[in-house]
Amino acid sequence: MSRIAVIDFETTGISPTMGDRATEVAIVITEQGRVVDRYQSLMNAGVRIPSFITQLTGITNAMIETAPPADSVMRDAARFVGDVPMVAHNAAFDRRFWMAELERAGAQAAQPFACTVLLSRRLYPQAPSHKLGSLVDFFRLPRTGQAHRALADAEMAAELLGRIQHDLRERHGVSEPDHGFLMALQRCARTAVPRFIQTHTQRPDTQAFKPHAA
């Protein structure tokens, strides 16, 4: 199975179009469901972190003052990812910051993004919540560190991605749930998911799609 880069940002707010900037980025590279490489760095974008963000993440203005410049961090991150396709939990958020910060740094941001929120909503509609922490608890996945820090959240999203790919292989007979398959699956309407999965299975006797619990 091809490599996938799972990314998470911590930021000063919800949108780069509103002037918000990234304060931390982490990327883990997965291959065959296992983490094989990691990149993490705080970054100094020259903006103040609101106090409520510090309360949420633990990232302070003092920490950012000694961090490397954002453009340097983002160029390093882009080199680390290369042309590997990407995944994030709530990918619309992370993709916006990935593109905006790389544009500021004069680097390219061409990678397609799959989203574990969209995927989990299609495969696990019975989950009590599709927030990352809730899904980690739902599936009894390991918590890899402090929530709302980029590396811990990226590693937990990678664990969730591994669970999704495992279930697609073992429960639904999808032999290669690679990034392209995940992108197509997340675009499916929920009612179309069973038929979509059946068209990609190699098991002629595959049972009808059934959402399942942990």
C-alpha positions in Angstrom: 0.0 0.0 0.0 1.3 3.4 -1.0 2.5 6.0 1.6 0.1 8.6 3.0 1.1 11.7 5.0 -1.2 12.5 7.9 -1.0 16.2 8.9 -2.3 18.4 11.8 -1.9 22.1 12.4 -2.3 24.2 15.5 -3.3 27.7 14.7 -4.3 31.1 16.1 -7.8 30.7 14.8 -10.1 29.0 12.3 -9.3 30.5 8.9 -6.3 32.0 7.2 -8.6 34.3 5.2 -9.4 36.0 8.5 -5.7 36.5 9.2 -5.1 33.4 11.3 -1.8 31.7 11.1 -0.3 28.3 11.9 1.7 28.0 15.2 2.6 24.3 14.9 2.6 21.6 12.2 3.1 17.8 12.5 3.1 15.2 9.7 3.4 11.5 10.1 4.1 9.2 7.1 2.2 5.9 7.1 2.9 2.8 5.0 0.9 -0.4 5.3 -0.9 1.1 8.3 2.3 1.9 10.2 4.0 5.1 11.0 7.4 5.1 9.3 8.5 8.8 9.6 7.6 12.0 11.5 8.0 15.7 11.2 7.0 18.3 13.8 7.8 21.9 14.5 6.5 25.0 16.2 6.6 28.0 13.9 6.8 31.8 14.3 4.5 33.6 12.0 4.9 36.9 13.7 1.4 37.0 15.2 0.2 36.9 18.8 -1.6 33.8 20.1 -4.9 34.6 21.7 -5.2 33.5 25.4 -8.0 31.1 24.7 -5.9 29.3 22.1 -3.1 29.0 24.6 -5.5 27.5 27.1 -6.6 25.0 24.5 -3.2 24.0 23.1 -0.7 24.9 25.7 1.3 26.8 23.1 2.4 30.2 24.4 3.7 33.3 22.8 7.0 32.7 24.6 7.3 29.3 22.9 6.6 30.9 19.5 9.1 33.7 19.9 12.0 31.1 19.9 10.5 29.0 17.1 11.9 29.0 13.6 10.2 31.3 11.0 7.0 29.9 9.5 8.2 30.1 5.9 11.3 28.0 6.8 9.2 25.4 8.6 6.7 25.2 5.8 9.4 24.7 3.1 10.9 21.9 5.3 7.4 20.4 5.7 6.8 20.5 1.9 10.2 18.7 1.3 9.3 16.1 3.9 5.9 15.4 2.3 7.2 15.5 -1.3 4.4 14.2 -3.6 2.9 11.9 -1.0 -0.9 12.3 -0.8 -2.3 13.6 2.4 -5.0 12.9 5.1 -6.2 15.0 8.0 -9.1 14.9 10.4 -11.4 17.7 9.3 -9.2 18.0 6.2 -10.9 21.2 5.0 -9.3 23.1 7.9 -5.8 21.7 7.6 -5.8 22.0 3.8 -6.7 25.7 4.0 -3.7 26.3 6.3 -1.4 24.0 4.3 -2.1 25.9 1.1 -2.1 29.4 2.7 1.2 28.9 4.6 2.9 27.3 1.7 1.8 30.1 -0.6 3.3 32.6 1.8 6.5 30.5 1.8 6.6 30.4 -2.0 6.2 26.7 -2.1 3.7 24.4 -4.0 0.7 22.7 -2.3 -0.6 20.3 -4.9 -1.3 17.3 -2.7 -4.9 15.8 -2.6 -6.4 15.5 0.9 -8.6 12.7 2.2 -10.6 13.4 5.3 -11.0 10.9 8.2 -14.1 12.9 9.4 -15.9 12.3 6.1 -14.7 8.7 6.0 -15.8 7.9 9.5 -19.2 9.5 8.9 -19.7 7.1 6.0 -18.4 4.0 7.6 -19.4 4.5 11.3 -22.6 6.5 11.4 -23.5 5.0 14.7 -20.4 6.6 16.5 -21.6 9.0 19.2 -19.3 11.7 17.7 -17.0 12.0 14.8 -14.5 14.3 16.6 -11.0 12.8 16.7 -10.8 12.2 20.5 -14.3 10.6 20.5 -13.4 8.2 17.7 -10.1 7.3 19.3 -12.0 6.4 22.5 -14.8 4.6 20.5 -12.3 2.3 18.9 -10.0 2.1 21.9 -7.1 3.4 19.9 -4.0 4.6 21.7 -3.8 8.2 22.8 -0.4 9.3 21.7 0.0 12.5 23.7 -1.7 15.7 24.7 -4.7 16.5 22.5 -4.6 19.8 20.6 -0.9 19.4 20.0 0.0 18.8 16.4 2.1 15.6 16.7 -0.3 13.9 19.1 -3.3 14.7 17.0 -1.5 13.6 13.7 -0.6 10.3 15.3 -4.1 9.7 16.6 -5.5 10.6 13.1 -3.0 8.1 11.6 -4.3 5.4 14.1 -7.8 6.2 13.0 -6.8 6.0 9.3 -5.2 2.6 10.0 -8.5 1.4 11.6 -10.5 2.6 8.6 -8.2 0.8 6.1 -8.2 -2.3 8.2 -12.0 -2.4 8.3 -12.2 -1.8 4.6 -9.9 -4.8 3.9 -11.1 -7.2 6.6 -14.8 -6.5 6.8 -15.6 -5.3 3.3 -13.1 -7.1 1.2 -11.5 -4.0 -0.4 -8.1 -5.3 -1.3 -6.4 -1.9 -1.7 -8.0 0.9 0.2 -5.4 3.3 -1.0 -5.6 7.1 -1.0 -7.5 7.2 -4.3 -10.1 4.8 -3.0 -10.5 6.9 0.2 -10.9 10.1 -1.9 -13.7 8.4 -3.9 -15.4 6.9 -0.8 -15.5 10.3 1.0 -17.3 11.8 -2.0 -20.1 9.2 -1.9 -23.4 10.1 -0.5 -24.0 8.0 2.6 -26.8 6.0 0.9 -24.4 5.2 -2.0 -21.6 3.8 0.2 -22.8 0.1 0.2 -22.9 -0.1 -3.6 -19.7 1.8 -4.0 -17.9 -0.6 -1.6 -19.4 -3.7 -3.3 -18.1 -2.5 -6.7 -14.6 -2.5 -5.3 -14.5 -5.8 -3.4 -12.9 -8.9 -4.7 -15.1 -11.2 -2.7 -18.1 -12.2 -4.8 -20.0 -13.4 -1.7 -19.5 -10.2 0.3 -22.3 -9.5 2.6 -24.2 -6.2 2.4 -22.5 -3.3 4.0 -23.2 -3.0 7.6 -21.9 -0.1 9.8 -20.2 -1.5 12.8 -19.0 -0.6 16.2 -15.6 -0.8 17.9 
